[in-house]
Amino acid sequence: GSLSGSTSEASDLLAGADERADVRGTRSGTAVSFYKYYDGDAAYGHAVAYEGILSTDGQQVDGHWSIDDYSGGFVMTRSLQAVQAGEEEAEARMDAIIN
């Protein structure tokens, strides 16, 4: 049920800079909630809260984000290529363990 990762995106405040963030949260059934913690290296550090619902096929999360008095909607989609790459990586790890 836990999820984690990292992101890198172009800064809205500093031209040519990237904003990096760590992502930590949970999934319970179709409910997904996580925080994106920006490290502040490029412009400023802060955390954004995300709440969403996972689609029945597991390929998309639709939801709402919020930070202080600001909020909006979001959609995350999983690319089929990323899923296939993850499956191939897991198979390779299993092969290494078995051999």
N, C-alpha and C positions, 0 to 999 in steps of 0.2 A: 503493500500500500504506500510506501514512501517513494518520492521522486526527487531527483536532483539533477543539476546540470549547470551549464554556463551559457551566456550569450555575449555577443559582440555586435554592436549596431552603430551606425553613423550618428555622431552627436548632433543634436538640434541646436546646440549653443556654440560649439567650436568647429569651424570649418576644417575638414581634414582629420578630425580626431574621432576615435572610437570610444563609445561608452561600453564598459564591460560590467557584467553582473553575474552573480551566482543565483541559482534558482533552487529553492527547497520547499517541499510541500508533501501533500498526501493525496491518495485516491481511495475512495471507499465506494464500491459499486460504480455508478456512473458519475458520482460527485468528485470533482477535482478542485483542490484549493492549494495555492502556493504563493510564496513571496519571491519577488525578484529584487535582490539586494545589489544596487549599483555601488561600485567600489570608490567612486569619486575621483579617480585618477584624471579623467578628461575635464570634467566640469564641476560636478557636485555629487555627493553621495546621498542616497535615499533608498527607501524600500517601497515597492508597489505591491498591493494585495490583489490577487486574482482569484475568482470563484467561477467555476464553469461546470458544464455537463458534457461528458464523453458520449459521442454518438454510438449507436448500437453496433456499428461495424468497427469501432475503435480507431477510426481514421481522423476524427475531428473533435475539437473541444470548442464549444460556444459559451461565452460568458461575459463577465463584467469585471473591470479593473477599477481600483480606487487608490488615491493618494491624497491625504489632507482633504481639501474641498473640491478636488478634481476627480472625475470618473468618466468612464466610457465603456463601450463594448469591445470585445476582441473575438477573433476566430483563429485557432491554431489548427493547421492541417499537417498530417504526417505524409511524407512523400513515400510512394511505394519503393523507390530506390533505397531510402533510408531503412525501411523495414527489411528489405532483402539483404542489405549490407549487415544489419544487426544480426539477422539469422545466420548468415555465412560466418560472421565472427564468432558467434556462439558455437556453431558446429566445429570450427577450427579449434576452439578452446577445448571442447569435449574430445576431439581427436588427439590433441596433445596430452590430455590427462590419461586417456585410455592407452596411448602408445607410450 
